[in-house]
């Protein structure tokens, strides 16, 4: 976690400036609740909130383990200009 400066307190959007790592977890199950090993999940990440187009996202695919579980950590990096860069 990065420390947010006191001068930034008026900004309503602080999470992308405060956190560098995103952990996502998925459990894939069939209609009877059984795990789906080898199933695939896709995470779409738009770093620029105001430019959410199909040509401006990062795609992170993941494959489920034998228990149908996926767990990954994505490094979001630092916000250097305030524009999501």
C-alpha positions in Angstrom: 0.0 0.0 0.0 1.3 3.4 -0.9 0.8 6.4 1.4 -1.6 8.9 0.0 -0.5 12.5 0.7 -2.7 14.8 2.9 -3.1 17.2 0.0 -5.0 14.5 -2.0 -7.9 14.3 0.5 -10.3 16.1 -1.8 -10.1 13.4 -4.5 -13.1 11.0 -4.6 -11.1 8.3 -6.3 -8.2 7.1 -4.2 -8.0 3.3 -4.6 -6.0 3.3 -7.8 -3.5 5.5 -6.2 -3.3 3.6 -2.9 -3.1 0.0 -4.0 -0.5 -1.5 -6.3 -1.6 -5.2 -6.2 -4.9 -6.7 -7.2 -5.7 -10.2 -5.9 -8.6 -12.0 -7.7 -10.1 -15.4 -6.9 -12.6 -17.4 -8.8 -14.1 -20.8 -8.1 -15.6 -22.5 -11.2 -18.4 -25.0 -10.6 -20.9 -26.8 -12.8 -24.6 -26.7 -12.3 -24.4 -29.5 -9.6 -21.6 -27.7 -7.6 -18.8 -29.8 -8.8 -15.4 -28.2 -9.6 -14.5 -27.5 -13.2 -10.8 -28.3 -13.5 -9.1 -26.7 -16.5 -11.9 -24.1 -16.9 -10.8 -20.7 -18.0 -11.6 -17.2 -16.5 -10.7 -13.9 -18.1 -10.1 -10.7 -16.2 -10.5 -7.5 -18.2 -8.6 -4.5 -16.8 -9.1 -0.9 -18.0 -6.4 1.4 -16.6 -8.1 4.5 -18.1 -11.6 4.7 -16.7 -12.7 7.3 -19.3 -11.4 5.2 -22.3 -13.1 1.8 -21.7 -13.0 0.5 -25.2 -12.2 -3.0 -26.5 -8.9 -1.8 -27.8 -7.8 -0.3 -24.4 -8.0 -3.2 -22.0 -5.5 -5.7 -20.6 -6.7 -9.3 -20.7 -5.5 -11.7 -18.0 -6.5 -15.3 -18.7 -6.3 -18.0 -15.9 -6.9 -21.7 -15.8 -8.6 -23.5 -12.9 -6.8 -26.1 -10.9 -8.1 -29.6 -10.0 -10.5 -28.0 -7.4 -11.8 -25.5 -9.9 -10.0 -22.6 -8.2 -8.1 -19.7 -9.6 -6.1 -17.2 -7.6 -3.8 -14.6 -9.1 -2.2 -11.3 -8.1 -1.8 -8.6 -10.7 0.7 -5.7 -10.1 -1.1 -2.5 -11.1 2.0 -0.4 -10.8 2.1 3.2 -9.6 -0.1 6.0 -10.7 2.5 8.5 -11.9 0.4 11.3 -13.6 -3.0 10.9 -12.2 -4.3 9.7 -15.6 -4.0 6.0 -14.8 -0.6 5.7 -16.4 
